[in-house]
């Protein structure tokens, strides 16, 4: 009778061993599963950490590239043919690296910054635009725009896909965009943030805006102008006195107390020239300044006056950047005569101390006027090919502005301006 009992005991022992082995197997499987979960979590955490580090490195590269662009801008050393770039720069105290490149696309600068950490890599792309430039507007009057009888704003060099020409103001006050009898804007007109176009825009008899009217989504700031380093370096030179007779200037940098040409006298400039004038600039009746095959930067600290029928002639392969520290007046039939007929070859920058820019009857212009603190007035029958941005803008009877659509690819060198982010993407 004991033999079956022994067999039963053996069976129970065998079952216990099997159960124990099964339990060990379950624990092993559970342990392996937990280990794999822990390992995967650790790998995921490491990859996430590397991804975050790579993104931080890309952001650091982006921040450095924007800083470098603004530094070059403030120093006047920004060169579109030699834009900043960095390759595999290491962030101090870390094992992460970044690279960035800057390229020019029209009026925008495109930045691609790449950050890397371990096996992770992140890319950030952005575009920069110059804060305070408003050359996408034909005319922009910070505090108002007035078009008198039969005045016109139109454009040229535009393509069908360009949309409409734009006129704008930051003002929200009643009648600050005023079009008198038969005046016309062949495009859109925008008023200040929060303003009502029906209140801000005044249309008199037969006046017309052919496009849409609307409200700006954000204020368009007209940034104050500061002098570039090329001009500031000339300020320390000794004065060459006053130019008051027929004179020819070869390439170089010059400082004068004044330029005061009498009737029918001529100043001829040959080559690249920087001129700094401390007291004022005056051309007598029928006098001329001829810029021949050179790029001229002219800064006048005080008032600038062109007499009747006097001209500043910008001839073939030449350009003029005029910085006005005082008020500007061009009398009857005088002109800044840009014979290249390329508006970007004549850029007139007005410092905050310039509060008035006045072109008398029949004064014509191929160029750009940027005058954030000045009231700009073009009198009867003046024709302007280019763009205007000022505190206020007034076009007298039959004055006409023809906006050159190519100016949207022109960046104003206002010195105190800065680059800001326009678009952003990452991957």
Number of C-alpha atoms within 10 A of each C-alpha: 5 7 8 9 10 11 11 12 12 12 12 12 12 12 12 12 12 12 12 12 12 12 12 12 12 12 12 12 12 12 12 12 12 12 12 12 12 12 12 12 12 12 12 12 12 13 16 13 15 21 20 18 23 26 26 21 30 28 20 20 29 26 13 17 23 20 14 16 21 20 15 15 21 20 14 17 14 17 11 11 8 10 16 19 17 14 13 14 14 15 15 8 6 10 14 23 24 27 22 24 18 23 17 15 10 13 20 20 20 19 24 21 28 28 30 25 22 15 9 17 21 22 21 20 19 19 21 21 17 22 19 21 23 24 26 20 24 28 27 30 29 27 22 26 26 22 27 23 22 21 27 25 23 18 21 13 10 14 9 6 6 8 11 18 24 24 24 27 30 25 22 21 17 15 18 22 29 19 28 21 17 19 28 23 23 19 20 18 26 25 32 24 17 13 18 17 20 13 14 20 24 17 19 15 11 13 22 19 18 14 14 12 18 16 19 16 11 10 15 18 13 23 21 18 24 18 19 19 14 15 20 13 12 17 19 10 13 11 16 12 13 17 16 16 15 15 13 12 16 13 14 13 19 19 22 21 19 22 21 17 26 19 17 15 19 23 20 17 22 18 16 20 19 20 21 26 24 20 17 23 25 20 29 20 21 19 24 28 22 18 26 20 16 20 21 25 20 20 26 25 22 19 18 21 20 27 23 20 21 28 25 21 21 26 17 14 13 21 26 25 19 18 26 27 25 24 22 23 19 26 21 18 20 28 25 21 22 25 17 17 17 16 24 24 20 25 22 19 26 30 23 17 15 23 20 21 23 19 25 22 20 19 26 23 23 27 25 26 22 28 32 27 23 26 23 26 20 26 23 21 19 24 22 22 22 28 28 25 28 27 22 25 26 21 28 23 22 20 27 25 25 19 29 27 21 18 24 17 15 16 16 21 21 26 18 17 20 21 19 15 16 14 11 11 10 13 9
